[in-house]
């Protein structure tokens, strides 16, 4: 599980649906959630979680996509298995992991030091812990 420490910037709610915006080192992250902890408020510092299999990668990306969360990262470790590749990424001294198919890793010719964009859908981001409530 990858972890990012961020601050809540905005909370929008309609019925049971919530859209929460976070500040992660001046990068806006967005989460879509059905339930929110009642103590969560603007200004709360939180630990965000995302599964490695929920982080997609793009190399030399340009254009528009529906992914709300786009993080400019650097590959610091790359481990190719029989079917999957485990890729450790770094952004602002924070390490996150992406697991993609070996075929995708080879097709993209991923290598250590490559600059890649990590994509996380708003529905794949979750709050693991409120750090100051």
N, C-alpha and C positions, 0 to 999 in steps of 0.2 A: 504494500500500500504506500503510495507516495503522499507526502505531507507538505502542505504549504501554510505558512503563518500569514494571515491577512487581517485587515480591519474592515468591518461592515461600513459601507458608505451609504447604502440606500436599501429600503425594504418596501416592495410593492406587493399588495395583497388584494385578491378578488376571490370571494367565496373561500374555498380551501386551497387555492393555488397561490404560491408565493414566488416572487422573483427577488433574489437578494444580490446586490452588487457589492463587491469587495475591492479593496485596494491592496495589491500585492506588489510592493516596490514600484509604485506609480503605474502599474499595469492593472486595468480593470478586468476583474473576473466576475462571471455571472453564474448563479446557481438557480435552478428551478426546483421547487420542493412543495410537497403537499402538506407537510407538517413542519412547524418551527418550534423550537424551544421558546417558551413564553418569556424567558429572561433575555433573549437575543434582542439587541437594539443597535441603532446607529452608533458607531464608535466602539462597539464590542470587538475585542481581539479574539480571533478564532483559529483553530487548526482545521484546515480543509483537507479532505481525503479524496483520493481518486485511485482506482485500481489500475495497475500497469497495462492491463488489456483494454482499458478505456482511453488510452492516450494514443492518438494517431499521429503520424509524422509526415512532414512534407519537406522536400529538399528543393531549394531555389524556387520557393512558392511565390506566385504573384496572382492576384485575382481575388474574387469574393467567394466565400463559403458560408454555410449556415452555422458553423461552429462559433459559439460565442467567445470561447476562450482560446486565444492564440498566444503562445509563449515562445519568444526567440531563445533557443537553447543551443548548447554545444554538446556533441557526443564525447563523453569522457571514458566510456567503457562499452565494449561491444562483444557479446558472447553469442556465437552461432551454435545452435543445437541441430538436431536432425530435422525438426519441422519448424521450430520457432527461433527467433532472435530476441535476446534480452539486451536492451540498450539503456545504459545509464546516461542521463542528460543532466547538464548543470545550467542553472540560471541564478545569478546573484548569490553564488556560493551555496545554493540549495540544490540537492540532487533529487531527481525524480526518475522513475523507471518506466519504460515503455516496452511492451512485449508485442511483437508483430511477427508475421510469418517469415520464415527464412527466405521464401521466394520474393517477398516484398523487399526485404533487406538487400538481397542480391540485385534485384531489378533497379533499386535506387542507388546501388553501389555505395552503400553507407560505409564510412570509415571514421576512425578516431579523429577528433578535431573538426569534423564537419559541423557547419552551422545548419541547424534544422529548426523548423517550426513545429512545436508540439500543439496539437489540437485536442481540446476537451469539450465535449458537449455539456451544456448547462445542466442537463438531467443526470450526468455522470459525476458531478461534483457534489460532495456532501460535507456537512460540518461534523467533525469528529469530537470536538471539544470547544467549549467557550472558555477562553483562558482568563478573562477578567470580567466577572459579572457583578 
